[in-house]
Amino acid sequence: MDRLQFQSRSTYNAVMSAESDRPNAAQIDYWNGPAGDAWVSNQAEMDGTLAGLVEPLLDAADLAEGMRAVDVGCGCGATTLALRARLGDGGHATGVDVSAAMLAKSHERATADGLEIDFLESDASAHAFEPNSIDRIVSRFGVMFFDRPDEAFANLRRALKPDGKLVFFCWQARSENPWMTLPMAAILPILAPDATAPDPYAPGPFSLGERDHLRGVLQRAGFGEMSIDDFAYPMNITGSLDDAVAFYTQRGPVQSLFLEADADARMRVLAVLREILAPHHDGERVALEGNTYLVTAAP
Ligand SMILES: C[S@@+](CC[C@H](N)C(=O)[O-])C[C@H]1O[C@@H](n2cnc3c(N)ncnc32)[C@H](O)[C@@H]1O
């Protein structure tokens, strides 16, 4: 389909609830702080690192022209743009996210491509989607950040048509993802020596990483038929060793700790990250093992 045939431009609406008693307040603040800014300034690089997940996700969604689809936690829009292109002239795509900066980036990219996509700044766990209105809900790593996942996924299920489908990628547990555990093990003694083992189910990249827990969440949310498939995804961080070090210090949980550290601790962190990543750098990239689930669920 020729992207330029779309006449109207993308829209961007903020419909966040009032500041007080917001669900997911900590994550909303997180994604509207340095974390969201880092995803925007590193958008091309992040899209490159995660590019291999877009087609498998959209293939699993079994999309057809004319469908109405939503991308939850759409971030800077890579998946939403590809999704829109698959829906044809009569289709409709919406990207939902809590990060104003990332949505602005999505909106900018869709407009540049002449794609008609609605972007909503809203918490997908509580957003008042029209019931039974959506054919497909997709997400690349945007559904692991809910304080109350049972309620959040129930909200998404209610939005789906009876023959609709939810399809998403989430990370498997930390233990299956050396791309994250390796650097964290190296930097925690410096930046958070008293840190206790993290709650595996707390909102964050790995909160749905245990298969039985994930299945339980989806079942309690009312989903029926589902599949949770292993999908290995090595993290390839392209560029120099310094680029790989920056990949960690400029995003995610390492970034959060790094930003609070003093100058001496930061220097030690940079040195230890270089040391542990060097053996995994082949001259062009750092490659580390990563494992995801590709999940499909029917209401
Ligand atoms: C790891 S990023 C993934 C972004 C994008 N899907 C991608 O693959 O590039 C997670 C995204 O989920 C969004 N997010 C977190 N909690 C959310 C919520 N309750 N509702 C909507 N989006 C949320 C974040 O703002 C962020 O953009």
The ligand as an ORCA input file, in Angstrom:
! r2SCAN-3c Opt
* xyz 0 1
  C       9.529     -0.461     26.751
  S       8.619      0.855     26.084
  C       8.082      0.172     24.537
  C       7.669      1.227     23.548
  C       7.249      0.700     22.181
  N       6.135     -0.214     22.254
  C       8.404      0.067     21.471
  O       8.453     -1.167     21.347
  O       9.298      0.803     21.008
  C       7.137      0.791     27.062
  C       6.089      1.805     26.689
  O       4.892      1.565     27.452
  C       4.353      2.810     27.845
  N       3.453      2.610     28.987
  C       3.794      2.268     30.251
  N       2.683      2.169     31.022
  C       1.629      2.445     30.226
  C       0.213      2.507     30.446
  N      -0.322      2.269     31.644
  N      -0.586      2.833     29.390
  C      -0.051      3.096     28.170
  N       1.279      3.046     27.913
  C       2.108      2.723     28.917
  C       5.574      3.648     28.136
  O       5.314      5.025     28.175
  C       6.499      3.242     26.986
  O       6.288      4.024     25.855
*
